[in-house]
Amino acid sequence: MKSLDVKVWAVRKRDTKTPSYGVRWSVAGNVFSDSFRTKALADHYRSKLMRAMREGEEFDQASGLPDSMEPKKSAVSWYDFALRYLAMKWPHAAPNTRNGINESLTSVTVELLGERAGRPSDQAIRQALRNWAFVLPGPDDRDVSDDVRNVLHWVSKASRPLADLAEPATARAVLDSLKLKLDGTAAAAETVRRKRRTLVNAANYAVDLGELRENPITAVRWQKPKVSNQVDPRVVANPEQARNLLAAVSYVGGYRRARGRRLVGLFAAMYFGGLRPAEAIGLVETDLSLPEQGWGSALLHRTRPSVGKQWTDSGETHDDRGLKNRPVEDVRRVPIPPHLVSALRDHLATFGTADDGRLFFSEKGSVVPSSTYYRVWQEARLLALPPSAAASPLASRPYDLRHSALSTWLNAGVDPTEVAERAGNSVEVLLTRYAKCLDGRQDVANRRIEDLLREYE
């Protein structure tokens, strides 16, 4: 039927429990309609109908649609699309983000495998996807064993169509699969949310490519796991506990090998300077001002996060990049108290620097692995804390020293704007995550309340 016989009416909001917008049009006297979750989607659909009518396309009397808008089920499989999505995201993503994308695509791909003879084991499928398929350069550009190639060939043949995601039951099943770990136990809430973000972003890319009409993941009414954005106050160490822990670090590994002594300054930078571990590891001598007396400063512009060599462009285990969530050329000046100035001066006098000027390095001069300083910290906790405290979450991770530092500054009455500037956070994030009471601080508050009430007795 020619477009001259077509009438398209305005977008109208429908009175339903779930907000929706409808588009109505007629072809040869027959009325058709379609509904959308947002007005923008409805307007876009109406514009396509109008364009087809202006260009003189023929409209089918049964479906009411021009040929250019007839639904065509995409023949692209999820696996093939996931490889395209990875190729688009990889060049511009940070190493840790690449790892997260890889993990998410692997989980979704396993869930979207159909029934096909000769299925490899789940472990073999996941290993092939994690280590080869969703890493660039891909398996076509690397030496891959025949076993891995056979697994990936089976996956490519067994992968369900991308269009299956448009089915609400399939989309929900995929989302539910993100809640479980390999052993069937519940995954951490933050892990589930991170995987879902990747899936939503991938589905948006499919919409951009014209493979999906709209994002089916956001249309599913699915209960997202609740994630706490606040620091557990039980992990926060008070100044006395922190000093005991730093002293204990120097005893780890013996004096001659100095496995702990060479890391005292690293942990001190996290506690007294509020530095992130990757920021402390990236410190170089030329970026420090360490006077003999009083406060010094550190000019932060470089981080060395531990991410795994398969995720970095350099092939090194540690990435070499700028500050977190900031432009590459950005810097942050952090005042450092006399305690940290003294600790860093002692470190330089004892161990010097690596060839590139880094303060903290392994016995062989390389970047200190996160696994190394984590093990040292666990040994120091056993030395410094009583058994009950060592069994608690108190300062259970090196990163908790940063939590302790920011909580200490806030409880000391430092303006949140100044604390946020030193920490490299926004004020909103700071007050949401770090405004916690120090261990034992409630006793001080309780005494003040008692004194006030006693005045009125």
C-alpha positions in Angstrom: 0.0 0.0 0.0 1.5 3.4 -1.0 2.4 5.9 1.7 -0.2 8.3 0.6 -2.8 6.1 2.3 -0.9 6.3 5.6 -1.7 8.5 8.5 0.5 8.8 11.6 -0.9 10.3 14.8 0.8 12.0 17.7 2.6 10.2 20.5 0.3 9.8 23.5 1.0 8.8 27.1 -1.0 5.8 28.2 -2.7 5.6 31.5 -1.2 2.4 32.9 0.6 1.4 36.1 3.8 1.2 34.1 4.5 4.5 32.3 4.4 4.0 28.5 4.0 6.0 25.4 2.0 4.9 22.4 2.3 5.6 18.7 -0.8 5.1 16.5 -1.1 5.1 12.7 -3.4 3.8 10.0 -2.8 2.0 6.7 -5.7 1.8 4.3 -8.2 2.4 7.1 -6.6 -0.2 9.4 -5.3 1.3 12.7 -2.1 0.1 14.2 -0.3 1.0 17.4 2.9 0.3 19.4 4.1 1.2 22.9 7.4 2.3 24.3 8.8 2.9 27.7 10.0 6.5 27.0 8.7 9.4 25.0 12.0 9.7 23.2 11.8 6.1 21.9 8.2 6.7 20.8 9.1 9.9 19.0 12.0 8.2 17.3 9.7 5.4 16.1 7.1 7.9 14.8 9.9 9.8 12.9 10.9 6.6 11.2 7.3 6.0 10.1 7.0 9.6 8.8 10.3 9.3 6.9 9.2 6.1 5.2 5.9 7.8 4.2 7.7 10.8 2.8 10.1 8.6 0.8 7.1 6.7 -0.7 7.8 3.3 0.8 5.1 0.7 0.5 3.4 -0.2 3.8 2.3 -3.8 4.5 -1.5 -4.0 5.2 -1.0 -6.9 7.6 1.7 -5.5 9.8 1.2 -1.8 9.0 4.9 -1.3 8.6 7.1 -0.3 5.6 9.7 -2.8 4.5 12.5 -0.8 6.1 10.9 -1.3 9.5 9.8 -4.9 9.3 11.3 -6.7 12.2 14.2 -8.8 11.1 15.6 -11.2 13.7 19.3 -10.6 13.9 21.4 -13.6 12.8 24.4 -12.3 14.8 25.2 -14.6 17.7 25.8 -13.3 21.2 29.4 -14.6 21.0 30.2 -12.8 17.7 28.6 -9.6 19.0 30.6 -9.8 22.3 33.8 -10.0 20.3 32.8 -6.8 18.4 31.9 -5.1 21.7 35.2 -6.1 23.2 37.2 -4.7 20.2 35.3 -1.4 20.6 35.9 -1.0 24.4 39.4 -2.4 24.8 41.6 0.4 23.3 40.1 3.0 25.6 39.6 1.0 28.8 41.9 0.9 31.8 43.4 -2.5 32.6 41.1 -3.1 35.6 38.2 -2.2 33.4 39.3 -4.6 30.8 39.4 -7.4 33.4 35.9 -6.5 34.5 34.6 -6.5 30.9 36.2 -9.9 30.3 34.7 -11.4 33.4 31.2 -10.0 32.5 31.3 -11.2 28.9 32.4 -14.6 30.0 29.5 -15.0 32.5 26.9 -13.9 29.9 28.4 -16.0 27.1 28.2 -19.2 29.3 24.6 -18.5 30.1 23.7 -17.9 26.4 25.0 -21.3 25.2 22.5 -23.5 23.5 22.3 -27.3 23.4 24.9 -28.8 21.1 26.7 -32.1 21.0 30.3 -32.4 22.2 30.0 -29.7 24.9 33.4 -29.2 26.7 33.5 -28.9 30.4 32.4 -25.7 32.0 35.9 -25.1 33.3 37.4 -25.5 29.9 34.8 -23.1 28.4 35.5 -20.4 31.0 39.2 -20.7 30.8 39.1 -20.4 27.0 36.9 -17.4 27.2 38.7 -15.7 30.0 42.3 -16.3 28.8 41.9 -16.3 25.0 38.6 -15.1 23.5 37.9 -11.9 25.5 41.5 -10.7 25.5 43.2 -8.6 22.9 45.1 -9.5 20.8 42.7 -12.3 20.2 43.2 -16.0 19.6 43.6 -15.5 15.8 46.7 -13.3 16.5 48.3 -15.6 19.1 49.6 -19.1 19.3 46.7 -21.1 20.7 46.6 -24.8 21.4 44.3 -27.1 19.4 42.3 -27.8 22.6 41.5 -24.1 23.1 40.7 -23.6 19.5 38.3 -26.6 19.6 36.5 -25.1 22.7 36.1 -21.7 21.1 34.9 -23.3 17.8 32.2 -25.1 19.8 31.3 -21.9 21.7 30.9 -20.0 18.4 28.5 -22.7 17.0 26.6 -23.1 20.3 26.1 -19.4 21.1 22.5 -18.3 21.0 21.4 -15.4 18.8 21.9 -11.9 20.2 18.2 -11.3 19.5 17.3 -13.8 22.2 18.2 -11.1 24.8 15.0 -9.3 23.7 13.0 -12.1 25.3 12.2 -11.0 28.9 12.6 -14.6 30.2 16.1 -14.9 28.6 17.2 -11.4 29.8 16.1 -12.3 33.4 17.9 -15.6 33.3 21.1 -13.9 32.2 20.8 -11.4 35.0 20.1 -14.1 37.6 23.2 -15.9 36.5 25.3 -12.9 37.4 24.3 -13.4 41.0 26.2 -16.7 41.3 29.9 -17.6 41.5 31.4 -20.7 39.9 30.7 -22.8 43.0 27.0 -21.8 43.0 27.3 -19.5 46.0 26.2 -15.9 46.0 28.5 -13.4 44.3 29.3 -10.1 46.1 26.8 -7.4 45.4 29.4 -5.0 43.9 30.5 -7.8 41.5 26.9 -8.4 40.4 26.4 -4.6 39.8 29.6 -4.3 37.9 28.7 -7.2 35.6 25.2 -5.8 35.0 26.7 -2.4 34.1 28.8 -4.1 31.4 25.8 -6.0 30.1 23.7 -2.8 29.9 26.5 -1.0 28.1 26.8 -3.9 25.6 23.1 -4.0 25.0 23.2 -0.2 24.3 25.9 -0.8 21.8 23.7 -3.4 20.1 21.0 -0.8 19.9 23.4 1.6 18.3 24.3 -1.0 15.7 20.7 -1.7 15.0 20.9 -5.3 16.2 18.3 -4.6 19.0 15.3 -2.3 18.9 15.8 -1.2 22.5 17.8 -2.2 25.5 16.1 -5.3 26.9 18.2 -5.4 30.1 16.9 -2.1 31.5 13.3 -3.2 30.6 13.4 -6.2 33.0 12.0 -5.6 36.4 14.9 -7.2 38.3 16.0 -6.6 41.9 19.5 -5.2 41.9 21.6 -6.3 44.9 22.1 -3.6 47.5 25.6 -2.4 47.8 26.9 -0.5 50.8 28.9 2.6 49.9 30.0 3.1 53.5 33.2 1.9 55.1 32.7 -0.6 57.9 33.6 1.3 61.1 35.1 -2.0 62.4 38.0 -1.7 60.0 39.1 1.7 61.1 42.2 1.8 63.4 42.8 4.5 65.9 46.2 6.3 66.0 47.6 4.0 68.8 46.6 0.8 66.9 48.0 2.2 63.6 51.3 3.0 65.2 51.5 -0.4 66.7 50.8 -2.0 63.3 53.5 0.1 61.6 56.0 -0.8 64.2 55.1 -4.5 63.8 55.7 -4.3 60.0 59.4 -3.7 60.7 59.7 -7.0 62.5 58.3 -9.1 59.6 60.9 -11.2 57.7 63.9 -10.6 60.0 66.3 -7.6 60.0 68.8 -8.7 57.3 66.4 -9.6 54.6 64.2 -6.6 55.6 61.1 -8.0 54.0 59.0 -5.8 56.3 61.4 -2.9 57.0 61.5 -1.9 53.3 57.6 -1.5 53.4 57.2 0.5 56.6 57.3 3.7 54.6 54.7 2.4 52.2 52.2 1.6 54.9 53.0 4.9 56.6 52.2 6.8 53.4 48.8 5.1 53.4 48.0 6.0 57.0 49.7 9.4 57.6 49.2 10.7 54.0 45.9 9.0 53.1 47.4 7.7 49.9 45.9 4.8 47.9 48.3 1.8 47.7 48.8 2.4 43.9 49.7 6.0 44.7 52.2 5.1 47.4 53.9 2.5 45.1 54.2 5.1 42.4 56.0 7.7 44.7 59.4 8.9 43.4 62.0 10.9 45.3 61.8 14.0 43.1 58.1 14.4 43.9 58.7 14.7 47.6 59.6 17.6 49.9 61.0 16.2 53.1 62.3 19.0 55.4 64.3 18.1 58.5 61.6 19.5 60.6 57.8 20.2 60.2 55.4 19.2 57.4 56.5 18.1 54.0 54.5 17.4 50.8 54.1 14.9 48.0 53.2 15.8 44.5 51.1 12.8 43.2 50.7 12.3 39.5 51.5 8.6 38.9 50.0 5.3 40.1 51.1 1.7 39.7 48.1 -0.5 40.2 48.5 -4.2 40.1 46.3 -5.6 37.4 47.9 -8.6 35.6 50.0 -8.5 32.5 47.2 -9.7 30.2 45.3 -6.5 30.7 48.1 -3.9 30.2 49.3 -2.6 26.9 52.9 -3.0 28.0 52.6 -6.6 29.1 53.7 -5.7 32.6 51.9 -6.8 35.7 51.6 -3.2 37.0 50.0 -0.5 35.0 51.7 2.9 34.8 49.1 5.6 34.7 47.8 8.9 36.1 45.7 9.5 39.1 42.4 7.6 39.6 39.4 9.2 37.8 41.5 12.2 36.6 43.0 13.4 33.4 46.5 11.9 32.7 48.2 15.2 33.2 46.5 16.1 36.5 48.4 16.3 39.7 47.5 16.4 43.4 49.6 18.0 46.1 49.3 16.3 49.5 50.7 17.8 52.7 52.4 15.1 54.8 52.9 15.3 58.6 56.2 15.1 60.3 55.6 11.4 61.2 55.5 10.5 57.5 58.4 12.9 56.6 60.6 11.1 59.2 59.5 7.6 58.0 60.3 8.5 54.3 63.7 10.1 55.2 64.6 6.9 57.1 63.6 4.8 54.2 65.6 6.7 51.7 68.7 6.7 54.0 68.4 2.9 54.4 67.2 1.6 51.1 67.7 4.5 48.6 65.6 4.3 45.4 65.1 2.1 42.4 66.7 3.0 39.2 63.8 5.1 38.1 63.6 6.9 41.4 60.8 4.9 43.0 60.9 4.7 46.8 59.4 1.3 47.2 60.7 -1.7 45.3 61.4 -5.4 45.7 64.7 -7.0 46.5 65.3 -7.3 42.8 64.3 -3.6 42.1 60.9 -4.3 40.5 57.5 -2.9 41.5 56.3 -4.3 44.8 53.5 -6.8 44.0 50.2 -6.3 45.9 50.4 -10.0 47.0 53.8 -9.2 48.7 52.7 -6.2 50.8 49.4 -7.9 51.6 51.2 -10.9 53.1 53.5 -8.7 55.1 50.5 -6.8 56.4 48.8 -10.0 57.6 51.9 -11.1 59.5 52.2 -7.6 61.1 48.6 -7.8 62.3 49.3 -11.0 64.2 52.3 -9.4 65.8 50.6 -6.1 66.7 47.1 -7.0 67.7 45.7 -9.1 70.5 44.0 -12.4 69.3 40.5 -11.0 69.5 41.4 -7.9 67.4 43.4 -9.9 64.9 40.4 -12.1 64.3 38.2 -9.1 63.7 38.0 -6.9 60.6 40.2 -4.2 62.2 42.7 -3.0 59.6 42.3 -6.3 57.8 43.6 -4.9 54.5 46.3 -2.4 53.8 43.7 -0.1 52.1 42.0 0.2 55.5 44.9 2.4 56.6 43.6 5.0 54.1 40.1 4.6 55.6 41.6 5.2 59.1 43.5 8.3 57.9 40.5 10.0 56.4 38.3 9.2 59.4 41.0 10.6 61.7 41.2 13.8 59.8 37.4 14.2 59.8 37.2 13.5 63.5 40.0 16.0 64.1 37.6 18.7 62.7 39.4 19.2 59.4 37.0 20.8 56.8 35.6 18.1 54.5 36.5 20.1 51.5 40.2 20.0 52.5 40.1 16.3 53.4 38.5 15.6 50.0 41.2 17.5 48.2 44.0 15.7 50.0 42.3 12.3 49.4 41.5 12.9 45.8 37.7 12.3 46.3 34.7 14.4 45.9 33.1 15.8 49.1 30.0 13.7 48.4 32.0 10.5 48.2 34.0 11.4 51.2 31.0 12.0 53.4 29.3 8.9 52.1 32.2 6.5 52.6 34.7 7.9 55.1 32.9 9.9 57.7 33.2 7.2 60.3 34.0 7.2 64.0 37.3 6.0 65.1 37.6 2.9 67.2 36.9 4.0 70.8 35.6 7.4 69.7 32.1 6.6 71.0 33.4 6.4 74.5 34.6 10.1 74.2 31.2 11.1 72.8 29.4 9.1 75.6 31.4 10.9 78.3 30.5 14.3 76.8 26.8 13.4 76.7 27.0 12.2 80.3 28.7 15.4 81.4 26.0 17.5 79.7 23.1 15.6 81.3 24.8 15.7 84.7 24.7 19.5 84.6 20.9 19.4 84.7 20.5 16.8 87.5 
